[in-house]
Structure formats: C-alpha cells, structure tokens
Amino acid sequence: MRRSIATVSLSGSLPDKLTAIGAAGFDGVEIFENDLVTGPMSPEDVRSRAADLGLSIDLYQPFRDFEAVPPPVLARNLRRAEHKFAVMERLGATCMLVCSSVSPDSVDDDALAAEQLHVLAARAARHGIRIAYEALAWGRHVSDYLHAWRIVRAADHPNLGLCLDSFHILARDVDPYAIETIPAEKIFFLQLADAPALPMDVLYWSRHYRCFPGQGDLDVAGLVGHVLRAGYDGPLSLEVFNDIFRQAAAMRTAQDAMRSLVALEEAVDHRLDRASRPAALSRAPSPVVPSGFAFAELATPDTEALGDLLTALGFARTGVHAHKPVELWEQNEARILLNTGSPESQDGPVLGAIGLESPDPAAAVKRAEALLAPVLPRLRAPEDVPLDAVAAPDGTELFFCRTGHPDHPSWTADFRQAPGEAGTGEITHIDHVALTQPWHHFDEASLFYRSVLGLRPHESLELPDPYGLMRSRAVSTEDGRVRIALNVAYVGAHDGAPDVAWQHLALASTDIVTTLRRLRDAGAAQLAIPDNYYDDLEARYDLGAERHRLLRELGLLYDRDDHGEFLHFYTATTGRIFLEVVQRLGGYRGYGAPNAPVRLAAQYADQGGRRRGSRSRSS
C-alpha cells in the first residue's frame, strides 16, 4: 500500500521536510497548512518539489470549525474554503481534511451539520476536490467516528467522506470494529498515530505525546485491520504531533517513521485472513530472533585496567585478533573483546559493539535493511571471516554471529590463541546489556529493537536518581537469552548535575558470593553501597539474620518478583563503563530496577559528583 506522512510530524522548513520524506521512501505527503503559510515556497514550487521527489500531495490540512454554524458564520467559512480550494489547485492536492468543529459558534444539530457539509462538498467538487471529515476526540459536538459517519451519510454527497484517525478513535477507547460497516468508498483517508498510555486531557495528550505506530500502547494494527477489511485502499498516512520529533533531525525522524510503517504493515498482515489481505501490503523478511549474546566489545585506550578487572572476575585472555588491536577474553560462554584501535577508545572505555548469536545472520541483515537499519561497512583482511553489522539508533554496532557452528564461519577464527586456558569460573554468559540512549531517540530505539530484532518490549519505568528521573525500558527475547535495557537519564538540568551516559554489561554467575570474594581478594574496586540500603532491606524483606548479614558484609543488592530472587553487585566505573554481576534464583525476570536509585546515587558519590565533562557518543 502507498505510504504517506504529514509534514507536521517532522521538524524544519517545508523544503527540508519534503527532502527527508522523499529520501525515506514515502510515496506521498500531507501538507500541514502552517508549513505552507509560514514558508517562502509558492504552492507551485511545493508541487514541483514534491513531484521531483516522487511524492504525491495526498491531503491538505486542517480546515477547522466549519459545520453547524449560523448563516453569517457559514458565509465566512465558505469564503475561507474557496480561498483554500484555490491554494489546493495550485498545490495539486485533491483532498482536504475538515475537522469536527470546536467553535462556540457551532450548535448540536446533526441535520444542520450535514446540510452545511453538503454545501461545502458541492463547492469542492467544482474544483475537483474531495472533503474528508474527521471527528476530533475533543470535538464540541462530534467526537467519535460513528457520529461523523452518520453526518456524512446524511449529507449524501459523493465528494464528502470520512477521515479516520487512529489516535482520535483509540484515545477515546471507542471500539473500531464498526469501521467494517462503513462503505469503502466513503473512507477517503486514514491517518495513523500511536501514543503511550497517559492519564491526561486528550487534547494535550494529542498535541504533545503522539508517536509512531509501535512506539506507544494503542492497538493501531488492530484498527488498520478493520479499515482494510472495510475495503479501504488509500494510503497509510502518519500524522504525529510530538515535541521530541519537532526538535529532532527531519531525515532521521522520517526514517524512523518509515520503519514504523513497515513494522505496522507486517503486524496487520499477521492479523488478516487471506481474503481481506491487500496484495500490496508490505511483507518485510521475517524477524530472525537472536538466541544469545556472542560477545560484547569494549573500546578502550589500553587494556590494563579492564584486563585486571576481568582477571579478577575469573576471565582469561584467550585470543588476539590476527590483524587488529583486539583481545578476546572468555569465561565459559561469556566473551568480551577489548579493542584499543577504535576511535571511541580515546574517550575512555565505552561499549561500542554487541555480537548477537543468530540462526541465520544473512537473513537477519536482510531484515535489518528492510527496516532501514544502516548496514555498516567493515574493514577486514581478505582472510577475515565475513561478519555483518548494523547500527542501532545510539550508534552501537550490532553484529550477527554463529559462534562455533560447523556449517557457518565463526568470528572466533579471526583470533590467534593466546597462552593459557579460558576462564572456568562461575560466570556463564552475558545476562544483559544496558545502553543509555539520547533522550530524543528513546522511542526510536524501542521500536528498532522490537521491529528489527524481534525483541519483546517490557513496561516503561521511571526511576528516581539524585538529579531527576531515569526512564528505562527493557526489551528481550521470550526466553530471556537476550536482554537489553534502554535507559535515558534526565540529568544535566543544572550546573551541579553530572553529565554522564553510563553503559553497563551484566554477567550471569551461578555463585555470586564466590565471584564477589574472588574480586575482593584481587583488590578490584566494587561500588560501595550505603548501610542505609541494608537497613531498609531488612524492613522490606525477612530473609533471616544470617542472609542479611552476608548481603551487608559483601555489598550485595537484592530483589525479588513473583518468579524468584535476584542478587547483584556492581564494579566501580571505568570511563563510561561498569560491570554488573547477577545471579537469578528461580525464574526471576527483572533487572533489579528497585535498586537502580541506590546504584545511581552511589555512582555519583563514587565519581565525586563529577561536573560536566565531554559528552559521549550516546549523550
């Protein structure tokens, strides 16, 4: 199906928006009136520029406060409409969005509304224009699509139909099932937006918090399924009002928007039976869900500090890359690469890349490309193992691997064996990674990992830290073999707040007490947890005197959920990286989120309240 987007969804000037929309691969565009009125481009220039970019102008919007008004107001509204029709003819636009009125001049009279909309449609027909009537969720008298449909049906003009908007329907919790009873020829346009579930005034919610499908909590795919079953064959068009999108780069937002539409079409396709599935509905390559972590790569100016820390945790240096300054450290299936050749290494240790075990790396790359994830070029010697990577929204490189598989080249073949044996301690594998996202890319990252990798998003959390709130959302495979925590730290609002973008790598241990004692015996630095935490822990949980004593003595943190218990500790921060060691007891599914405020406060204290420094790639 054709894909369109409203210019109001992006930031910048109208020429910049059109360029970004065309580059992202859209077929059409909705021109938001304010973008035209405030810019220097004539309607003819906009029409020509859109055509050069391969974009049709699918809608001109919005036309407000028209129907069910006294005769003098109607006369003024018709005069206003005629001027808009003239502009639309110059633009080459043939459909105008008319929103249900919020004007105090309007009256609650469906028959009058239908009569006046009929007059408007007749005027529009003379210009070859159609009118798409939309029920605003906060409309003065018309606020749901069925009410709007009754008025359109009563008006009975071929140039008058409906615009259905997923936000206006779903935000009011109106059942979209009845859309299937509306004749397809009377559904002129479909606008799509998602939104997080927020208990607030619907108008404010709409104007500031809409997001692209798949980034919020509304069942947009279900609504689209109803519209397609009704027989609609027009464009799927995004109309998103969002404060963050209005400040982000237009090109990047347009790509994020296109990714959301591809993923949405896939979700709709899975819900439709063959008879109601449009032949042109996009079908991206199926997700290739990763089965685990192959490695984590830390870029560092030297290997001394991290090498000592890994040794203290029971890792051993088992390999050196044949052509690059990269070391391989292993303990059972936990593998960490230390890269001293990366440009990022000069900023101190950072988590630069993640290797994901994939049952089909080639198919995983095709899936990523279909969802507009940039495939990264890789410099390699002719004898190096082919290894494809894509960039996540924060710049982290994601490699698709099949480690040690007999029928697929293994990336480990690029490493010459170092003296000694692999670590055989209690750490078994990488439990999860935590990545700090730029604040304006958080929703993009959530959609990226869900759509590109097929990971399941969990509930979004807001956790207190000493300088504000930290927003966090985990994504994972169903079996928990791949877990990624996406964080946004709301810090830096005043001069006393540190400017940090910490990332961390969590390692799974079968005996965390032994692991921690080995770390302490080696003299490695552990993040100090205040005694007040353990006083509070004793008040919250009765774990027995001996267990509470052990947790306090070792600086271990504790959490539990309905499925099991969680023990964990943190190392001191090196650069922007720290390590966490965890032990899941029973079927614990979380990440120790209740302890995050304690960890954040302890880290700020450990860093000496470090004030603003150089910003990292992920800041």
C-alpha positions as CSV (number, residue, x, y, z in Angstrom):
1,M,0.0,0.0,0.0
2,R,1.0,3.6,-0.5
3,R,2.7,5.3,2.4
4,S,2.3,8.9,3.4
5,I,3.2,11.2,6.2
6,A,2.1,14.7,7.4
7,T,4.7,17.4,7.3
8,V,3.7,18.3,10.9
9,S,5.4,15.1,12.0
10,L,8.9,16.4,11.2
11,S,11.0,19.4,12.2
12,G,12.5,22.1,10.0
13,S,11.4,24.0,7.0
14,L,9.0,22.7,4.4
15,P,11.8,22.0,1.8
16,D,13.8,20.1,4.4
17,K,10.7,18.1,5.4
18,L,9.9,17.2,1.8
19,T,13.5,16.2,1.2
20,A,13.6,13.9,4.2
21,I,10.2,12.4,3.4
22,G,11.3,11.6,-0.1
23,A,14.7,10.2,1.0
24,A,12.9,7.8,3.5
25,G,10.9,6.3,0.6
26,F,7.5,7.6,1.2
27,D,5.0,7.8,-1.7
28,G,3.0,10.8,-0.6
29,V,2.7,13.7,1.8
30,E,0.1,15.6,3.8
31,I,0.8,19.3,3.7
32,F,0.1,20.9,7.0
33,E,-1.2,24.3,6.3
34,N,1.1,26.1,8.7
35,D,4.2,24.7,6.9
36,L,3.0,26.3,3.7
37,V,1.8,29.6,5.2
38,T,5.0,30.3,7.1
39,G,7.4,29.4,4.3
40,P,8.7,31.2,1.2
41,M,7.8,28.4,-1.3
42,S,4.8,29.1,-3.5
43,P,2.2,26.3,-3.9
44,E,3.6,25.8,-7.4
45,D,7.1,25.4,-6.0
46,V,5.9,22.9,-3.4
47,R,4.1,20.9,-6.1
48,S,7.1,20.8,-8.3
49,R,9.5,19.9,-5.4
50,A,7.2,17.1,-4.3
51,A,7.0,15.8,-7.9
52,D,10.8,15.8,-8.2
53,L,11.0,13.7,-5.1
54,G,8.4,11.3,-6.3
55,L,5.8,12.4,-3.8
56,S,2.1,12.9,-4.4
57,I,0.3,15.5,-2.3
58,D,-2.4,13.3,-0.7
59,L,-4.0,15.8,1.7
60,Y,-4.2,19.4,2.6
61,Q,-5.0,20.0,6.3
62,P,-6.5,21.1,8.5
63,F,-9.7,23.1,7.8
64,R,-11.3,23.9,11.1
65,D,-14.6,25.0,12.7
66,F,-16.8,24.8,9.6
67,E,-20.1,23.0,10.3
68,A,-23.4,23.6,12.2
69,V,-23.0,27.3,12.5
70,P,-25.3,30.3,12.0
71,P,-25.7,31.7,8.4
72,P,-23.3,34.7,8.7
73,V,-20.6,32.4,10.1
74,L,-21.3,29.8,7.3
75,A,-20.8,32.6,4.7
76,R,-17.5,33.5,6.2
77,N,-16.5,29.8,6.3
78,L,-17.4,29.2,2.7
79,R,-15.4,32.3,1.6
80,R,-12.4,30.9,3.6
81,A,-12.9,27.5,1.9
82,E,-12.9,28.9,-1.6
83,H,-9.5,30.5,-0.9
84,K,-8.2,27.2,0.4
85,F,-9.5,25.4,-2.7
86,A,-7.6,27.9,-4.9
87,V,-4.4,27.1,-3.0
88,M,-5.1,23.4,-3.3
89,E,-5.5,23.6,-7.1
90,R,-2.1,25.3,-7.2
91,L,-0.6,22.6,-5.0
92,G,-2.2,19.8,-7.0
93,A,-3.9,18.5,-3.9
94,T,-7.3,16.9,-4.3
95,C,-8.4,16.1,-0.8
96,M,-8.9,18.5,2.2
97,L,-9.2,17.5,5.8
98,V,-12.1,19.1,7.7
99,C,-12.0,18.6,11.5
100,S,-15.2,18.5,13.5
101,S,-15.8,21.9,15.0
102,V,-14.7,23.1,18.4
103,S,-16.0,26.6,17.8
104,P,-18.5,28.1,20.3
105,D,-20.5,29.2,17.2
106,S,-21.4,25.6,16.4
107,V,-24.6,24.0,17.6
108,D,-25.5,20.4,18.4
109,D,-27.6,19.8,15.3
110,D,-26.6,16.9,13.1
111,A,-29.0,17.8,10.3
112,L,-27.6,21.3,10.1
113,A,-24.0,19.9,10.1
114,A,-24.9,17.5,7.3
115,E,-26.6,20.3,5.3
116,Q,-23.6,22.6,5.5
117,L,-21.1,19.9,4.8
118,H,-23.1,19.0,1.7
119,V,-22.8,22.6,0.6
120,L,-19.0,22.5,1.2
121,A,-18.6,19.3,-0.7
122,A,-20.6,20.7,-3.7
123,R,-18.3,23.7,-3.7
124,A,-15.2,21.5,-3.5
125,A,-16.5,19.3,-6.4
126,R,-16.3,22.3,-8.7
127,H,-12.5,22.3,-8.1
128,G,-12.1,18.5,-8.4
129,I,-11.6,18.3,-4.6
130,R,-12.9,15.9,-2.0
131,I,-13.7,16.6,1.6
132,A,-12.5,14.2,4.3
133,Y,-14.5,14.8,7.5
134,E,-12.7,13.8,10.8
135,A,-14.1,13.5,14.3
136,L,-11.7,15.2,16.7
137,A,-11.6,13.4,20.0
138,W,-12.3,16.7,21.7
139,G,-14.8,18.0,19.1
140,R,-17.5,20.2,20.6
141,H,-20.4,18.1,19.4
142,V,-18.9,15.4,17.2
143,S,-16.1,13.4,18.8
144,D,-16.3,9.8,17.5
145,Y,-16.1,8.3,14.1
146,L,-19.6,6.8,14.1
147,H,-21.2,10.1,14.8
148,A,-19.1,11.6,12.0
149,W,-20.2,8.8,9.7
150,R,-23.9,9.4,10.5
151,I,-23.5,13.1,9.4
152,V,-21.6,12.2,6.3
153,R,-24.2,9.6,5.3
154,A,-27.0,12.1,5.9
155,A,-25.1,14.8,3.8
156,D,-25.1,12.3,0.9
157,H,-22.6,13.9,-1.5
158,P,-20.0,11.9,-3.5
159,N,-17.3,14.4,-2.7
160,L,-17.8,14.0,1.1
161,G,-16.3,11.1,3.0
162,L,-14.5,10.3,6.3
163,C,-11.0,10.7,7.5
164,L,-10.3,8.1,10.2
165,D,-7.6,8.8,12.7
166,S,-6.3,6.1,14.9
167,F,-5.5,8.4,17.7
168,H,-8.9,10.1,17.8
169,I,-10.6,6.7,17.8
170,L,-8.4,4.8,20.2
171,A,-7.7,7.6,22.6
172,R,-11.4,7.7,23.5
173,D,-11.5,3.9,23.8
174,V,-14.1,3.7,21.0
175,D,-14.4,0.2,19.5
176,P,-13.1,0.4,16.0
177,Y,-14.9,-2.8,14.9
178,A,-17.9,-0.9,13.4
179,I,-15.5,0.7,10.8
180,E,-16.1,-2.5,8.8
181,T,-19.7,-1.4,8.3
182,I,-18.7,1.8,6.5
183,P,-18.6,1.6,2.7
184,A,-15.1,1.6,1.5
185,E,-15.8,4.4,-1.0
186,K,-16.7,6.7,1.9
187,I,-13.4,6.2,3.7
188,F,-11.4,8.9,2.0
189,F,-8.3,8.9,4.2
190,L,-6.6,7.1,7.1
191,Q,-4.3,8.9,9.5
192,L,-2.2,6.9,11.9
193,A,-0.5,7.7,15.2
194,D,0.3,5.8,18.4
195,A,0.6,7.1,22.0
196,P,1.8,6.0,25.4
197,A,-1.0,5.3,27.9
198,L,-1.1,8.6,29.9
199,P,-3.9,9.8,32.2
200,M,-4.3,13.4,30.9
201,D,-6.5,15.7,28.9
202,V,-6.9,14.2,25.5
203,L,-6.1,17.4,23.6
204,Y,-2.8,17.9,25.5
205,W,-2.1,14.2,25.1
206,S,-2.6,14.5,21.3
207,R,-0.6,17.7,20.8
208,H,2.5,16.6,22.7
209,Y,2.7,12.8,23.1
210,R,1.7,11.1,19.9
211,C,4.3,8.8,18.5
212,F,4.8,6.4,15.5
213,P,2.9,3.1,15.5
214,G,4.7,0.5,17.6
215,Q,6.2,3.1,20.0
216,G,3.1,3.5,22.2
217,D,0.4,1.5,23.8
218,L,-2.5,1.8,21.3
219,D,-3.7,-1.1,19.1
220,V,-3.0,0.7,15.8
221,A,-2.6,-2.6,13.9
222,G,-6.0,-3.8,15.1
223,L,-7.6,-0.6,13.8
224,V,-5.9,-0.8,10.5
225,G,-7.1,-4.3,10.1
226,H,-10.7,-3.1,10.5
227,V,-10.2,-0.4,7.9
228,L,-8.7,-2.8,5.4
229,R,-11.5,-5.3,5.9
230,A,-13.9,-2.5,5.1
231,G,-12.1,-2.3,1.7
232,Y,-10.0,0.9,2.1
233,D,-7.2,1.0,-0.5
234,G,-5.9,4.5,0.1
235,P,-2.6,5.5,1.7
236,L,-1.5,4.6,5.2
237,S,-0.5,8.1,6.4
238,L,1.3,9.1,9.6
239,E,0.2,12.2,11.5
240,V,2.1,12.7,14.7
241,F,2.3,15.7,17.0
242,N,5.3,15.2,19.2
243,D,7.5,17.7,21.0
244,I,10.6,15.5,20.6
245,F,10.1,14.9,16.8
246,R,9.8,18.7,16.4
247,Q,13.3,19.1,17.7
248,A,15.0,16.1,16.1
249,A,16.7,15.9,12.7
250,A,14.0,15.5,10.0
251,M,15.9,12.9,8.0
252,R,16.3,10.6,11.0
253,T,12.7,11.1,12.1
254,A,11.4,10.3,8.6
255,Q,13.4,7.0,8.5
256,D,12.0,6.1,12.0
257,A,8.5,6.8,10.6
258,M,9.1,4.6,7.6
259,R,10.4,1.8,9.9
260,S,7.2,2.1,11.9
261,L,5.0,1.7,8.9
262,V,6.9,-1.3,7.6
263,A,6.6,-3.0,11.0
264,L,2.9,-1.9,11.2
265,E,2.1,-3.5,7.9
266,E,3.8,-6.7,9.0
267,A,1.7,-6.7,12.2
268,V,-1.5,-6.1,10.2
269,D,-0.6,-8.8,7.7
270,H,-0.4,-11.3,10.5
271,R,-3.9,-10.4,11.7
272,L,-5.7,-10.5,8.4
273,D,-7.1,-13.6,6.7
274,R,-6.2,-14.2,3.1
275,A,-9.5,-12.8,1.7
276,S,-9.1,-9.4,3.4
277,R,-5.4,-9.0,3.0
278,P,-4.4,-6.4,0.3
279,A,-2.0,-7.8,-2.2
280,A,0.1,-4.7,-1.9
281,L,0.5,-4.9,1.9
282,S,4.3,-4.8,2.6
283,R,5.9,-8.1,3.7
284,A,9.4,-7.5,5.1
285,P,11.6,-10.5,5.6
286,S,10.6,-12.3,8.8
287,P,12.4,-11.4,12.0
288,V,15.4,-13.5,12.9
289,V,15.3,-13.5,16.7
290,P,18.8,-13.7,18.3
291,S,19.4,-16.7,20.5
292,G,22.0,-15.2,22.8
293,F,25.0,-12.8,23.1
294,A,28.1,-13.8,21.2
295,F,30.3,-11.1,22.7
296,A,30.4,-7.5,23.9
297,E,33.1,-5.2,22.6
298,L,34.6,-2.5,24.9
299,A,36.6,0.2,23.2
300,T,39.4,1.3,25.5
301,P,42.6,3.3,25.2
302,D,44.5,0.5,26.9
303,T,43.7,-3.0,28.2
304,E,45.4,-2.7,31.6
305,A,42.5,-1.6,33.9
306,L,39.8,-3.7,32.2
307,G,42.2,-6.6,31.8
308,D,42.9,-6.6,35.6
309,L,39.1,-6.3,36.3
310,L,38.3,-9.2,34.0
311,T,41.0,-11.3,35.5
312,A,39.7,-10.6,39.0
313,L,36.3,-11.8,37.8
314,G,37.7,-15.1,36.5
315,F,38.1,-14.3,32.9
316,A,41.2,-15.3,30.9
317,R,42.7,-13.7,27.8
318,T,42.3,-16.4,25.2
319,G,43.0,-14.7,21.9
320,V,44.4,-11.8,19.9
321,H,43.0,-10.7,16.6
322,A,45.2,-11.6,13.7
323,H,45.1,-8.1,12.1
324,K,43.6,-5.7,14.7
325,P,44.4,-4.5,18.2
326,V,41.6,-6.5,19.7
327,E,41.8,-9.1,22.6
328,L,39.4,-11.9,23.3
329,W,38.6,-12.6,27.0
330,E,36.5,-15.6,27.9
331,Q,34.8,-17.3,30.8
332,N,32.5,-20.2,29.7
333,E,30.2,-18.6,27.2
334,A,30.8,-15.1,28.3
335,R,33.1,-13.4,25.8
336,I,34.4,-9.8,26.0
337,L,36.5,-8.1,23.4
338,L,38.9,-5.2,24.3
339,N,39.5,-3.0,21.3
340,T,42.3,-0.4,21.6
341,G,42.0,0.6,17.9
342,S,38.6,2.1,17.8
343,P,38.3,5.9,17.5
344,E,35.9,5.8,20.5
345,S,38.6,4.2,22.7
346,Q,40.2,7.6,23.3
347,D,37.2,8.8,25.3
348,G,37.7,6.0,27.9
349,P,36.2,2.6,27.9
350,V,32.8,2.5,26.2
351,L,30.6,-0.3,25.0
352,G,30.9,0.0,21.2
353,A,29.5,-3.2,19.8
354,I,27.4,-6.3,20.7
355,G,27.6,-9.6,19.0
356,L,24.3,-11.5,18.7
357,E,24.0,-15.2,18.1
358,S,21.7,-15.6,15.1
359,P,20.4,-18.8,13.5
360,D,20.7,-17.0,10.1
361,P,23.0,-14.0,10.0
362,A,22.3,-13.2,6.3
363,A,18.6,-13.2,6.8
364,A,19.0,-11.0,9.9
365,V,20.8,-8.4,7.8
366,K,18.1,-8.5,5.2
367,R,15.5,-7.9,7.8
368,A,17.5,-5.0,9.2
369,E,17.9,-3.4,5.8
370,A,14.2,-3.7,5.1
371,L,13.6,-1.8,8.3
372,L,16.1,1.0,7.3
373,A,18.8,0.0,9.8
374,P,22.1,1.1,8.3
375,V,24.4,-1.7,7.4
376,L,27.9,-0.7,8.5
377,P,31.0,-1.1,6.3
378,R,33.7,-3.3,7.8
379,L,37.4,-3.1,7.0
380,R,38.8,-6.6,7.0
381,A,41.6,-8.5,5.6
382,P,40.8,-11.0,2.8
383,E,41.2,-13.9,5.1
384,D,39.0,-12.5,7.9
385,V,35.6,-14.1,8.5
386,P,32.7,-12.2,6.9
387,L,30.8,-10.5,9.7
388,D,27.9,-8.1,9.0
389,A,26.8,-5.4,11.4
390,V,24.1,-2.7,11.6
391,A,23.9,0.4,13.6
392,A,21.4,0.8,16.4
393,P,19.9,4.3,17.0
394,D,22.5,5.2,19.6
395,G,25.4,4.2,17.3
396,T,26.1,0.8,19.0
397,E,27.2,-1.7,16.4
398,L,25.2,-5.0,16.3
399,F,27.0,-8.0,14.8
400,F,25.1,-11.1,13.7
401,C,27.2,-14.2,14.5
402,R,27.1,-18.0,14.6
403,T,29.8,-18.9,17.0
404,G,31.4,-22.3,16.6
405,H,28.8,-23.6,14.2
406,P,30.1,-26.3,11.9
407,D,28.1,-25.0,8.9
408,H,28.9,-21.3,9.3
409,P,32.2,-19.3,9.6
410,S,32.8,-18.4,13.2
411,W,34.1,-14.9,14.1
412,T,36.4,-16.6,16.7
413,A,38.5,-17.9,13.8
414,D,40.0,-14.4,13.4
415,F,41.7,-14.7,16.7
416,R,45.1,-16.4,17.3
417,Q,45.0,-18.4,20.5
418,A,46.8,-16.8,23.4
419,P,48.7,-18.8,26.0
420,G,46.6,-20.2,28.8
421,E,43.0,-21.6,29.0
422,A,39.6,-20.0,29.0
423,G,38.2,-18.9,32.4
424,T,36.2,-21.6,34.0
425,G,34.7,-19.7,37.0
426,E,31.1,-19.2,38.0
427,I,30.3,-16.6,35.3
428,T,28.5,-18.4,32.5
429,H,27.3,-15.9,29.9
430,I,26.2,-12.2,29.4
431,D,22.9,-11.7,31.2
432,H,22.1,-8.3,29.7
433,V,23.5,-5.0,28.5
434,A,22.3,-1.6,29.4
435,L,22.6,1.2,26.9
436,T,22.0,4.9,27.7
437,Q,20.0,6.5,24.8
438,P,20.0,10.1,23.7
439,W,16.7,11.5,25.2
440,H,15.3,12.2,21.7
441,H,16.0,8.7,20.4
442,F,14.4,6.6,23.2
443,D,11.2,5.7,21.4
444,E,13.1,5.1,18.2
445,A,15.4,2.7,20.0
446,S,12.4,0.8,21.5
447,L,10.8,0.4,18.1
448,F,14.2,-0.5,16.5
449,Y,14.9,-3.5,18.8
450,R,11.3,-4.7,18.6
451,S,11.0,-4.5,14.9
452,V,14.5,-5.3,13.6
453,L,15.4,-8.0,16.1
454,G,12.0,-9.2,17.1
455,L,12.6,-8.5,20.8
456,R,9.6,-8.0,23.2
457,P,9.3,-4.6,24.8
458,H,8.5,-4.5,28.6
459,E,6.9,-1.9,30.6
460,S,8.5,1.6,30.6
461,L,9.7,2.7,34.0
462,E,10.7,6.0,35.6
463,L,13.2,5.6,38.3
464,P,14.4,8.4,40.6
465,D,18.0,9.4,40.7
466,P,19.6,12.3,42.7
467,Y,19.1,14.7,39.9
468,G,15.7,13.8,38.5
469,L,14.3,10.7,36.8
470,M,15.7,8.0,34.7
471,R,13.4,6.4,32.1
472,S,14.1,2.8,31.4
473,R,12.6,0.1,29.2
474,A,13.8,-3.4,28.7
475,V,13.5,-5.5,25.5
476,S,14.2,-9.2,25.4
477,T,13.6,-12.5,23.8
478,E,10.8,-14.6,25.2
479,D,13.3,-17.0,26.8
480,G,15.5,-14.2,28.2
481,R,18.6,-15.3,26.5
482,V,18.9,-11.7,25.0
483,R,18.1,-8.8,27.3
484,I,18.8,-5.2,26.6
485,A,17.9,-2.3,29.0
486,L,17.4,1.0,27.3
487,N,17.9,4.0,29.6
488,V,17.5,7.7,29.4
489,A,19.0,9.7,32.3
490,Y,17.3,13.0,32.8
491,V,20.3,14.7,34.3
492,G,22.3,17.8,33.5
493,A,19.4,20.3,34.0
494,H,21.6,22.5,36.3
495,D,25.3,23.1,36.8
496,G,25.5,20.8,39.8
497,A,24.3,17.7,37.9
498,P,26.8,15.3,36.4
499,D,26.7,14.9,32.7
500,V,27.0,11.1,32.3
501,A,25.9,8.4,29.9
502,W,26.9,5.3,31.6
503,Q,26.6,1.9,29.9
504,H,27.0,-1.4,31.6
505,L,27.4,-5.0,30.9
506,A,25.8,-7.6,33.3
507,L,27.4,-11.0,33.6
508,A,25.5,-14.1,34.9
509,S,27.0,-16.1,37.8
510,T,26.0,-19.4,39.2
511,D,27.6,-18.5,42.6
512,I,27.7,-14.7,43.0
513,V,29.2,-14.9,46.5
514,T,32.3,-16.8,45.2
515,T,32.6,-14.4,42.3
516,L,32.5,-11.4,44.6
517,R,35.0,-12.8,47.0
518,R,37.4,-13.5,44.2
519,L,37.0,-9.9,43.0
520,R,37.7,-8.6,46.5
521,D,40.7,-10.9,47.0
522,A,42.2,-9.5,43.8
523,G,41.8,-6.0,45.2
524,A,39.4,-4.8,42.4
525,A,37.1,-1.9,43.2
526,Q,33.5,-2.6,43.9
527,L,30.8,0.0,44.0
528,A,30.1,0.8,47.7
529,I,26.5,0.5,48.8
530,P,25.4,2.6,51.9
531,D,24.4,0.9,55.1
532,N,21.1,2.7,54.9
533,Y,20.1,0.4,52.0
534,Y,20.6,-2.7,54.1
535,D,18.5,-1.2,57.0
536,D,15.7,-0.6,54.5
537,L,16.2,-4.1,53.0
538,E,15.7,-5.7,56.4
539,A,12.5,-3.7,56.8
540,R,11.2,-4.8,53.5
541,Y,12.1,-8.4,53.5
542,D,12.6,-11.0,56.2
543,L,15.5,-13.0,54.7
544,G,16.9,-14.3,58.0
545,A,19.6,-12.7,60.1
546,E,22.5,-14.7,58.5
547,R,21.5,-13.8,55.0
548,H,21.0,-10.1,55.8
549,R,24.4,-10.1,57.4
550,L,26.0,-11.7,54.3
551,L,24.4,-9.2,51.9
552,R,25.5,-6.2,54.0
553,E,29.1,-7.6,54.5
554,L,29.6,-8.3,50.8
555,G,27.8,-5.2,49.4
556,L,25.3,-7.4,47.5
557,L,21.9,-6.0,46.4
558,Y,18.7,-8.0,46.5
559,D,15.4,-8.0,44.7
560,R,12.5,-10.4,44.1
561,D,9.4,-10.8,42.0
562,D,6.7,-13.4,41.7
563,H,9.0,-15.8,40.0
564,G,12.2,-15.8,42.0
565,E,15.0,-13.8,43.6
566,F,17.9,-11.6,42.3
567,L,21.3,-11.0,43.7
568,H,23.7,-8.5,42.1
569,F,26.7,-6.2,42.6
570,Y,28.5,-3.5,40.6
571,T,32.1,-2.8,39.9
572,A,33.5,0.7,40.1
573,T,33.1,2.7,36.9
574,T,35.9,2.9,34.4
575,G,35.4,5.6,31.8
576,R,31.7,5.3,31.0
577,I,31.6,1.5,31.6
578,F,30.9,-0.6,34.7
579,L,30.2,-4.2,35.0
580,E,27.4,-5.9,37.0
581,V,27.4,-9.5,38.1
582,V,24.0,-11.1,38.7
583,Q,22.5,-14.3,39.9
584,R,18.9,-15.2,39.1
585,L,17.4,-17.6,41.6
586,G,14.3,-19.4,40.4
587,G,12.6,-17.7,37.5
588,Y,13.3,-14.1,38.3
589,R,12.5,-12.0,35.2
590,G,13.5,-8.4,36.1
591,Y,16.7,-6.3,36.3
592,G,16.8,-5.2,39.9
593,A,15.0,-1.9,39.0
594,P,14.1,-1.0,42.6
595,N,17.9,-0.9,43.3
596,A,18.7,1.4,40.4
597,P,18.3,4.7,42.5
598,V,20.8,3.3,45.1
599,R,23.2,2.4,42.3
600,L,22.9,5.8,40.7
601,A,23.5,7.7,43.9
602,A,26.4,5.5,44.8
603,Q,28.0,6.1,41.4
604,Y,27.6,9.8,41.6
605,A,29.2,9.7,45.1
606,D,32.0,7.4,43.8
607,Q,32.7,9.8,40.9
608,G,33.0,12.7,43.4
609,G,29.9,14.5,42.0
610,R,31.9,15.0,38.8
611,R,30.6,18.0,37.0
612,R,30.0,18.4,33.3
613,G,32.7,16.9,31.1
614,S,33.0,15.9,27.5
615,R,29.9,14.4,26.0
616,S,30.0,10.8,24.8
617,R,28.6,9.4,21.6
618,S,25.4,8.4,23.4
619,S,24.8,11.6,25.3
